[in-house]
Amino acid sequence: MAVARTRSVALVGVAGRTVEVEADVGNGLAGIHLIGLPDTALSEARDRVRSAVVNSSYPWPDARIIVSLFPASLPKRGSQFDLAIAVAILGAAGVVPAERIAEPFFLGELGLDGRIRPVRGVLPSVLGAAKHGDVTVVVPSANSAEAVLVPDVKVVPVAHLRQLVEWLRKGDDPPEAEVEECPEPSKSTVVPDVDLSDVVGQPTARRALEVCAAGGHNLWMLGPPGTGKTMLAERLPTLLPDLELDHALEVTAIHSVAGVLPPNAPMMSRPPFISPHHTATSAAIIGGGSTIVRPGSVSLAHRGVLFMDEAPEFPRHVLDALRQPLESGRVTVSRSVGSVTFPARFMLILAANPCPCAQAEDQGETCKCSPTIRRRYLGRLSGPLLDRIDMKVTVVRSTRRELLADRQFVEPSKTVAERVLVARERAAKRLAGTPWRSNAEIPSSILHADYRPSADAMRPMTSCLDSGALTARGLDRVVRVAWTLADLAGNDKPGQDETNAALSFWLGVKS
């Protein structure tokens, strides 16, 4: 009897941290003891591991077994340590060579019959293991398509504990991961079969959507029901370009931790579109959990779109919780078990009715709401939140004549997406050598130091700043939108036309 060591990975948010699993089989009262801050699911691994080993026709040591998870100060949660614990015990008992299990990483949950079941967060776990260089990672067969997305990592898929033990004992070549060389991108978070040409009668809103897609800006649409606010928001992802490889891995890792990644198409190469219900809680939007902290909607929408329909119906504290991630691009969830930081750089799209009754006075209908009720209703969207919205558009109901006339001007998503891609490429070229890739990401200090428009172009904005119609934060956002308008127009720098148009989008809501 001896001590055997192997490795696994613990997830802290979406970051993987290496955990060394040690098993000591020695004299004493027969039993298995887990140490190293395990949670309830991990404590139950003792029974799962024993049944899996016995039902796989391997002897279970009739001795005292101590399993240590290092670092001991790091809380360990989940069932992904089952496989590493079983392999470490078998190594200490002499069933498998201890030297063969010291370097690989083992991830997977064990069934009582020895089957190795899939677990959440395999992609970020493999990314964490890859920091150690050229490593081998043993994963469940059902997670192999997700694991092979990480380059320069040798992935060994296994379906049963017996299959793994025989490979470790014989030293044969490991089984290959049976996955497609180029996995199809996941479409699960993108609204299918929609096109911008479906929306007619709203030329200003369509233009605002194009500008948002080109610069990564936030948008607030105000108008009565039936004007196309939801239709416009659902078609925004069709205008966005595919995610770059590093962004795609980042987004895929978040969805893997949340457990919403499709197993048959693991790579998410399209920007996600998340639309929570207005009854969602702060934990659902921001992220949380009593024992295991899960990412919320703001993180699931990372590098994509977060659409909040009927925004005034959301609790005010939920809306105000968006202020931090809108500024920093990340969110920190603090619980008694610790703090976890998730990335949360998204485009926020708000849609709201002008009042509770939502009757359009311009169409001859009578609004039953008093000015006080209207102010109280829209007052649920706080000033600090709206100050972080780059563009504000009023969407009105169109007449039949306007609908018919606008049909000749509508463009399909493919045409608009091509212009958006060209504008993004111009911005990326300008921002080359910086950590930012779109105009909306440029911080205020750099914006005014290196990308400040000319004095003539700044004059309308400074006038609004002096009159109080524009805040200092609002000034920054108008400048960013002006840069996006210049990129769409093919100009090297924003002029008065771009700054005036950006101001119009900022001051566009009339309630």
C-alpha positions as semicolon CSV with decimal commas, in nm:
position;residue;x (nm);y (nm);z (nm)
1;M;0,000;0,000;0,000
2;A;0,128;0,349;-0,086
3;V;0,039;0,703;-0,192
4;A;-0,059;0,789;-0,550
5;R;-0,115;1,130;-0,704
6;T;-0,305;1,259;-1,003
7;R;-0,459;1,588;-1,115
8;S;-0,797;1,740;-1,182
9;V;-0,939;2,091;-1,227
10;A;-1,165;2,303;-1,004
11;L;-1,370;2,584;-1,158
12;V;-1,370;2,927;-0,999
13;G;-1,619;3,118;-1,211
14;V;-1,503;3,044;-1,565
15;A;-1,137;2,995;-1,471
16;G;-0,990;2,651;-1,412
17;R;-0,748;2,591;-1,123
18;T;-0,535;2,279;-1,094
19;V;-0,619;2,045;-0,807
20;E;-0,379;1,771;-0,700
21;V;-0,561;1,457;-0,588
22;E;-0,367;1,234;-0,347
23;A;-0,483;0,894;-0,223
24;D;-0,325;0,715;0,073
25;V;-0,417;0,349;0,128
26;G;-0,280;0,227;0,461
27;N;-0,343;0,043;0,782
28;G;-0,636;0,140;0,996
29;L;-1,012;0,116;1,019
30;A;-1,151;0,042;0,673
31;G;-1,321;0,345;0,518
32;I;-1,266;0,638;0,285
33;H;-1,220;0,995;0,402
34;L;-1,220;1,307;0,182
35;I;-1,034;1,618;0,295
36;G;-0,980;1,952;0,120
37;L;-1,307;2,146;0,161
38;P;-1,539;1,920;-0,043
39;D;-1,905;2,013;-0,087
40;T;-2,200;1,776;-0,052
41;A;-2,184;1,650;-0,410
42;L;-1,814;1,580;-0,374
43;S;-1,856;1,413;-0,034
44;E;-2,099;1,169;-0,195
45;A;-1,823;1,069;-0,436
46;R;-1,707;0,813;-0,179
47;D;-2,006;0,589;-0,249
48;R;-2,005;0,650;-0,624
49;V;-1,635;0,570;-0,657
50;R;-1,655;0,252;-0,449
51;S;-1,954;0,114;-0,643
52;A;-1,796;0,206;-0,977
53;V;-1,468;0,029;-0,891
54;V;-1,638;-0,286;-0,756
55;N;-1,884;-0,307;-1,047
56;S;-1,594;-0,271;-1,290
57;S;-1,449;-0,599;-1,145
58;Y;-1,156;-0,440;-0,962
59;P;-1,075;-0,507;-0,596
60;W;-1,163;-0,241;-0,343
61;P;-0,891;-0,194;-0,077
62;D;-1,007;-0,323;0,259
63;A;-0,809;-0,056;0,441
64;R;-0,813;0,305;0,552
65;I;-0,824;0,536;0,250
66;I;-0,760;0,909;0,277
67;V;-0,811;1,127;-0,031
68;S;-0,667;1,478;-0,014
69;L;-0,753;1,757;-0,257
70;F;-0,482;2,023;-0,277
71;P;-0,486;2,320;-0,232
72;A;-0,683;2,250;0,082
73;S;-0,795;2,612;0,119
74;L;-0,977;2,611;-0,219
75;P;-1,340;2,499;-0,194
76;K;-1,410;2,200;-0,422
77;R;-1,758;2,167;-0,572
78;G;-1,924;1,931;-0,814
79;S;-1,887;1,574;-0,929
80;Q;-1,610;1,623;-1,187
81;F;-1,352;1,493;-0,935
82;D;-1,500;1,140;-0,928
83;L;-1,273;1,003;-1,198
84;A;-0,955;1,153;-1,052
85;I;-1,039;1,015;-0,706
86;A;-1,105;0,666;-0,844
87;V;-0,781;0,664;-1,045
88;A;-0,578;0,788;-0,748
89;I;-0,719;0,512;-0,523
90;L;-0,651;0,247;-0,786
91;G;-0,298;0,380;-0,824
92;A;-0,236;0,368;-0,448
93;A;-0,376;0,013;-0,437
94;G;-0,144;-0,099;-0,716
95;V;-0,416;-0,171;-0,972
96;V;-0,269;0,084;-1,216
97;P;0,091;0,211;-1,231
98;A;0,123;0,520;-1,014
99;E;0,368;0,682;-1,255
100;R;0,114;0,662;-1,540
101;I;-0,146;0,869;-1,357
102;A;0,075;1,145;-1,217
103;E;0,075;1,380;-1,521
104;P;-0,267;1,350;-1,692
105;F;-0,574;1,544;-1,581
106;F;-0,892;1,344;-1,513
107;L;-1,243;1,490;-1,542
108;G;-1,574;1,308;-1,517
109;E;-1,855;1,183;-1,298
110;L;-1,883;0,812;-1,225
111;G;-2,199;0,608;-1,242
112;L;-2,251;0,319;-1,003
113;D;-2,188;0,072;-1,285
114;G;-1,859;0,236;-1,385
115;R;-1,987;0,450;-1,668
116;I;-1,822;0,791;-1,701
117;R;-2,085;1,059;-1,735
118;P;-2,048;1,411;-1,879
119;V;-2,001;1,712;-1,654
120;R;-2,037;2,088;-1,686
121;G;-1,751;2,321;-1,760
122;V;-1,522;2,086;-1,951
123;L;-1,400;2,357;-2,189
124;P;-1,282;2,603;-1,918
125;S;-1,140;2,308;-1,722
126;V;-0,931;2,197;-2,022
127;L;-0,828;2,558;-2,079
128;G;-0,707;2,567;-1,719
129;A;-0,513;2,243;-1,767
130;A;-0,358;2,375;-2,089
131;K;-0,172;2,642;-1,891
132;H;0,071;2,369;-1,785
133;G;0,188;2,319;-2,142
134;D;0,163;1,995;-2,340
135;V;-0,075;1,793;-2,121
136;T;-0,310;1,497;-2,152
137;V;-0,670;1,536;-2,034
138;V;-0,902;1,239;-1,985
139;V;-1,266;1,341;-2,031
140;P;-1,603;1,163;-2,072
141;S;-1,676;1,064;-2,430
142;A;-1,984;1,287;-2,432
143;N;-1,762;1,590;-2,358
144;S;-1,486;1,508;-2,606
145;A;-1,619;1,737;-2,882
146;E;-1,605;2,026;-2,638
147;A;-1,259;1,939;-2,503
148;V;-1,086;1,916;-2,843
149;L;-1,164;2,283;-2,908
150;V;-0,859;2,369;-2,697
151;P;-0,543;2,356;-2,911
152;D;-0,222;2,176;-2,812
153;V;-0,395;1,946;-2,563
154;K;-0,409;1,566;-2,597
155;V;-0,769;1,466;-2,525
156;V;-0,844;1,106;-2,424
157;P;-1,220;1,028;-2,432
158;V;-1,339;0,737;-2,218
159;A;-1,686;0,595;-2,168
160;H;-1,626;0,344;-1,888
161;L;-1,388;0,312;-1,594
162;R;-1,277;-0,032;-1,711
163;Q;-1,176;0,109;-2,049
164;L;-0,962;0,370;-1,875
165;V;-0,798;0,126;-1,633
166;E;-0,705;-0,119;-1,910
167;W;-0,546;0,162;-2,109
168;L;-0,346;0,275;-1,805
169;R;-0,232;-0,080;-1,729
170;K;-0,134;-0,182;-2,080
171;G;0,015;0,148;-2,196
172;D;-0,146;0,123;-2,541
173;D;-0,226;0,422;-2,754
174;P;-0,521;0,611;-2,607
175;P;-0,856;0,610;-2,785
176;E;-0,909;0,900;-3,021
177;A;-1,182;1,156;-2,978
178;E;-1,446;1,082;-3,239
179;V;-1,552;1,435;-3,327
180;E;-1,576;1,638;-3,642
181;E;-1,265;1,834;-3,735
182;C;-1,465;2,154;-3,764
183;P;-1,768;2,146;-3,532
184;E;-2,071;2,328;-3,658
185;P;-2,137;2,655;-3,473
186;S;-2,416;2,654;-3,220
187;K;-2,732;2,837;-3,322
188;S;-2,918;2,771;-2,998
189;T;-2,896;3,128;-2,871
190;V;-2,968;3,303;-3,200
191;V;-3,324;3,357;-3,313
192;P;-3,359;3,149;-3,635
193;D;-3,523;3,238;-3,965
194;V;-3,542;3,614;-3,912
195;D;-3,423;3,893;-4,136
196;L;-3,408;4,270;-4,109
197;S;-3,616;4,300;-4,424
198;D;-3,913;4,174;-4,221
199;V;-3,932;4,514;-4,050
200;V;-4,091;4,791;-4,258
201;G;-4,198;5,140;-4,165
202;Q;-3,915;5,206;-3,918
203;P;-3,621;5,349;-4,117
204;T;-3,474;5,539;-3,820
205;A;-3,485;5,234;-3,595
206;R;-3,328;5,016;-3,865
207;R;-3,049;5,270;-3,905
208;A;-2,999;5,277;-3,527
209;L;-2,973;4,899;-3,527
210;E;-2,704;4,911;-3,794
211;V;-2,505;5,168;-3,597
212;C;-2,536;4,959;-3,280
213;A;-2,409;4,651;-3,460
214;A;-2,117;4,840;-3,615
215;G;-1,993;4,994;-3,290
216;G;-2,124;4,765;-3,017
217;H;-2,348;5,037;-2,870
218;N;-2,646;5,014;-2,636
219;L;-2,995;5,109;-2,755
220;W;-3,324;5,214;-2,597
221;M;-3,641;5,193;-2,809
222;L;-3,954;5,368;-2,681
223;G;-4,291;5,324;-2,846
224;P;-4,638;5,170;-2,826
225;P;-4,704;4,799;-2,885
226;G;-4,699;4,669;-3,240
227;T;-4,437;4,909;-3,373
228;G;-4,168;4,645;-3,417
229;K;-3,940;4,694;-3,114
230;T;-3,912;4,323;-3,041
231;M;-3,874;4,238;-3,409
232;L;-3,588;4,484;-3,441
233;A;-3,408;4,352;-3,134
234;E;-3,439;3,989;-3,246
235;R;-3,280;4,076;-3,579
236;L;-2,977;4,250;-3,434
237;P;-2,774;3,923;-3,411
238;T;-2,818;3,875;-3,786
239;L;-2,618;4,195;-3,842
240;L;-2,325;4,099;-3,620
241;P;-2,014;3,926;-3,758
242;D;-1,898;3,586;-3,638
243;L;-1,702;3,575;-3,316
244;E;-1,326;3,564;-3,338
245;L;-1,164;3,245;-3,211
246;D;-1,061;3,380;-2,870
247;H;-1,404;3,536;-2,817
248;A;-1,576;3,216;-2,932
249;L;-1,382;3,010;-2,679
250;E;-1,463;3,264;-2,408
251;V;-1,835;3,258;-2,485
252;T;-1,839;2,879;-2,515
253;A;-1,667;2,846;-2,177
254;I;-1,935;3,057;-2,007
255;H;-2,218;2,853;-2,157
256;S;-2,036;2,532;-2,066
257;V;-2,017;2,639;-1,700
258;A;-2,387;2,729;-1,709
259;G;-2,471;2,386;-1,852
260;V;-2,653;2,520;-2,159
261;L;-2,400;2,419;-2,423
262;P;-2,542;2,182;-2,688
263;P;-2,338;1,858;-2,689
264;N;-2,363;1,810;-3,066
265;A;-2,234;2,159;-3,158
266;P;-2,001;2,281;-2,885
267;M;-1,835;2,578;-3,053
268;M;-2,041;2,898;-3,034
269;S;-1,916;3,105;-3,324
270;R;-2,220;3,336;-3,335
271;P;-2,291;3,617;-3,084
272;P;-2,546;3,498;-2,826
273;F;-2,889;3,658;-2,791
274;I;-3,033;3,647;-2,440
275;S;-3,383;3,773;-2,359
276;P;-3,480;3,719;-1,992
277;H;-3,840;3,746;-1,871
278;H;-3,930;4,059;-1,681
279;T;-3,990;3,853;-1,365
280;A;-3,623;3,748;-1,353
281;T;-3,442;3,805;-1,024
282;S;-3,110;3,978;-0,964
283;A;-2,939;3,639;-0,931
284;A;-3,081;3,529;-1,267
285;I;-2,962;3,847;-1,439
286;I;-2,630;3,909;-1,266
287;G;-2,545;3,555;-1,153
288;G;-2,542;3,379;-0,819
289;G;-2,623;3,065;-0,627
290;S;-2,608;2,948;-0,269
291;T;-2,330;2,692;-0,310
292;I;-2,213;2,696;-0,672
293;V;-2,213;3,044;-0,829
294;R;-2,350;3,029;-1,183
295;P;-2,328;3,299;-1,451
296;G;-2,637;3,510;-1,509
297;S;-2,792;3,657;-1,821
298;V;-2,536;3,939;-1,845
299;S;-2,257;3,680;-1,870
300;L;-2,449;3,447;-2,102
301;A;-2,489;3,752;-2,331
302;H;-2,112;3,817;-2,326
303;R;-1,993;3,930;-2,672
304;G;-2,357;3,929;-2,780
305;V;-2,693;4,094;-2,710
306;L;-2,895;4,124;-2,388
307;F;-3,251;4,222;-2,478
308;M;-3,482;4,339;-2,201
309;D;-3,834;4,364;-2,341
310;E;-4,087;4,563;-2,138
311;A;-3,792;4,709;-1,947
312;P;-3,999;4,918;-1,699
313;E;-4,165;4,595;-1,581
314;F;-3,833;4,467;-1,445
315;P;-3,771;4,544;-1,076
316;R;-3,578;4,867;-1,044
317;H;-3,297;4,708;-0,841
318;V;-3,248;4,452;-1,119
319;L;-3,214;4,724;-1,380
320;D;-2,975;4,928;-1,166
321;A;-2,760;4,617;-1,118
322;L;-2,672;4,645;-1,489
323;R;-2,480;4,967;-1,432
324;Q;-2,156;4,804;-1,317
325;P;-2,120;4,546;-1,598
326;L;-2,212;4,809;-1,858
327;E;-1,913;5,016;-1,745
328;S;-1,655;4,752;-1,660
329;G;-1,747;4,462;-1,889
330;R;-1,746;4,216;-1,601
331;V;-1,951;4,135;-1,293
332;T;-1,834;4,017;-0,952
333;V;-2,072;3,800;-0,750
334;S;-1,991;3,787;-0,379
335;R;-2,132;3,514;-0,157
336;S;-2,038;3,365;0,177
337;V;-1,843;3,095;-0,005
338;G;-1,633;3,356;-0,187
339;S;-1,633;3,597;-0,479
340;V;-1,646;3,500;-0,845
341;T;-1,589;3,729;-1,144
342;F;-1,760;3,661;-1,477
343;P;-1,703;3,849;-1,804
344;A;-2,005;4,053;-1,910
345;R;-1,934;4,274;-2,211
346;F;-2,262;4,285;-2,400
347;M;-2,486;4,513;-2,602
348;L;-2,791;4,615;-2,401
349;I;-3,116;4,664;-2,591
350;L;-3,409;4,807;-2,393
351;A;-3,767;4,822;-2,521
352;A;-4,038;5,012;-2,337
353;N;-4,393;5,137;-2,382
354;P;-4,447;5,509;-2,314
355;C;-4,699;5,439;-2,037
356;P;-4,889;5,150;-1,874
357;C;-5,189;5,171;-2,108
358;A;-4,958;5,206;-2,412
359;Q;-5,214;5,383;-2,629
360;A;-5,068;5,576;-2,922
361;E;-5,209;5,928;-2,916
362;D;-5,081;6,002;-3,266
363;Q;-5,325;5,743;-3,405
364;G;-5,632;5,903;-3,253
365;E;-5,644;5,678;-2,948
366;T;-5,690;5,821;-2,602
367;C;-5,422;5,762;-2,344
368;K;-5,576;5,703;-2,003
369;C;-5,258;5,777;-1,809
370;S;-5,193;6,108;-1,637
371;P;-4,854;6,280;-1,674
372;T;-4,768;6,166;-1,323
373;I;-4,837;5,802;-1,409
374;R;-4,631;5,829;-1,728
375;R;-4,337;5,982;-1,542
376;R;-4,359;5,720;-1,267
377;Y;-4,372;5,439;-1,523
378;L;-4,066;5,551;-1,721
379;G;-3,900;5,658;-1,396
380;R;-3,835;5,290;-1,327
381;L;-3,552;5,332;-1,577
382;S;-3,318;5,534;-1,360
383;G;-3,116;5,827;-1,491
384;P;-2,779;5,661;-1,421
385;L;-2,888;5,358;-1,626
386;L;-3,012;5,565;-1,920
387;D;-2,689;5,767;-1,903
388;R;-2,512;5,445;-2,004
389;I;-2,730;5,399;-2,314
390;D;-2,560;5,526;-2,629
391;M;-2,865;5,564;-2,852
392;K;-3,231;5,640;-2,783
393;V;-3,496;5,601;-3,052
394;T;-3,869;5,672;-3,053
395;V;-4,060;5,410;-3,250
396;V;-4,406;5,521;-3,367
397;R;-4,684;5,337;-3,544
398;S;-4,671;5,365;-3,922
399;T;-4,966;5,429;-4,149
400;R;-5,052;5,197;-4,435
401;R;-4,910;5,448;-4,682
402;E;-4,583;5,466;-4,492
403;L;-4,558;5,088;-4,477
404;L;-4,611;5,053;-4,852
405;A;-4,366;5,332;-4,934
406;D;-4,094;5,193;-4,708
407;R;-4,092;4,847;-4,865
408;Q;-3,872;4,964;-5,150
409;F;-3,607;5,084;-4,907
410;V;-3,579;4,783;-4,675
411;E;-3,258;4,582;-4,699
412;P;-3,191;4,220;-4,603
413;S;-2,970;4,143;-4,308
414;K;-2,695;4,016;-4,535
415;T;-2,657;4,354;-4,706
416;V;-2,651;4,549;-4,380
417;A;-2,417;4,294;-4,220
418;E;-2,163;4,354;-4,498
419;R;-2,156;4,726;-4,418
420;V;-2,129;4,646;-4,048
421;L;-1,832;4,417;-4,113
422;V;-1,652;4,684;-4,316
423;A;-1,710;4,941;-4,040
424;R;-1,583;4,701;-3,775
425;E;-1,274;4,629;-3,981
426;R;-1,203;5,003;-4,006
427;A;-1,238;5,038;-3,629
428;A;-1,019;4,732;-3,568
429;K;-0,749;4,873;-3,794
430;R;-0,759;5,203;-3,608
431;L;-0,744;5,025;-3,271
432;A;-0,469;4,784;-3,374
433;G;-0,220;4,730;-3,094
434;T;-0,478;4,803;-2,823
435;P;-0,695;4,558;-2,625
436;W;-1,013;4,707;-2,777
437;R;-1,183;4,599;-3,098
438;S;-1,490;4,824;-3,122
439;N;-1,565;5,191;-3,058
440;A;-1,787;5,116;-2,759
441;E;-1,493;4,960;-2,571
442;I;-1,259;5,263;-2,585
443;P;-1,213;5,407;-2,234
444;S;-1,278;5,775;-2,172
445;S;-0,916;5,874;-2,110
446;I;-0,794;5,720;-2,437
447;L;-1,099;5,849;-2,624
448;H;-1,017;6,214;-2,551
449;A;-0,641;6,172;-2,568
450;D;-0,608;5,989;-2,900
451;Y;-0,949;5,986;-3,070
452;R;-1,098;6,327;-2,998
453;P;-1,280;6,482;-3,299
454;S;-1,191;6,828;-3,426
455;A;-1,296;7,143;-3,244
456;D;-1,565;7,219;-3,503
457;A;-1,710;6,870;-3,473
458;M;-1,704;6,893;-3,092
459;R;-1,885;7,229;-3,080
460;P;-2,244;7,092;-3,084
461;M;-2,158;6,846;-2,809
462;T;-1,987;7,103;-2,588
463;S;-2,291;7,331;-2,626
464;C;-2,517;7,050;-2,501
465;L;-2,271;6,985;-2,221
466;D;-2,284;7,351;-2,113
467;S;-2,664;7,357;-2,124
468;G;-2,693;7,040;-1,914
469;A;-2,854;6,834;-2,191
470;L;-2,546;6,612;-2,195
471;T;-2,346;6,468;-1,907
472;A;-1,974;6,396;-1,914
473;R;-2,048;6,025;-1,957
474;G;-2,301;6,108;-2,226
475;L;-2,039;6,315;-2,407
476;D;-1,810;6,012;-2,423
477;R;-2,088;5,795;-2,560
478;V;-2,185;6,049;-2,826
479;V;-1,821;6,067;-2,938
480;R;-1,806;5,688;-2,966
481;V;-2,126;5,681;-3,175
482;A;-1,983;5,958;-3,395
483;W;-1,677;5,742;-3,462
484;T;-1,904;5,452;-3,560
485;L;-2,099;5,674;-3,797
486;A;-1,770;5,785;-3,951
487;D;-1,665;5,420;-3,995
488;L;-1,994;5,342;-4,171
489;A;-1,949;5,645;-4,396
490;G;-1,586;5,556;-4,473
491;N;-1,445;5,874;-4,317
492;D;-1,114;5,891;-4,134
493;K;-1,253;6,113;-3,857
494;P;-1,599;6,224;-3,738
495;G;-1,719;6,554;-3,880
496;Q;-2,011;6,777;-3,793
497;D;-2,254;6,550;-3,978
498;E;-2,153;6,251;-3,767
499;T;-2,157;6,440;-3,437
500;N;-2,497;6,594;-3,513
501;A;-2,637;6,253;-3,603
502;A;-2,488;6,101;-3,285
503;L;-2,647;6,381;-3,079
504;S;-2,982;6,314;-3,247
505;F;-2,962;5,949;-3,147
506;W;-2,873;6,049;-2,789
507;L;-3,161;6,297;-2,760
508;G;-3,401;6,099;-2,979
509;V;-3,656;5,974;-2,723
510;K;-3,970;6,182;-2,683
511;S;-4,203;6,048;-2,414
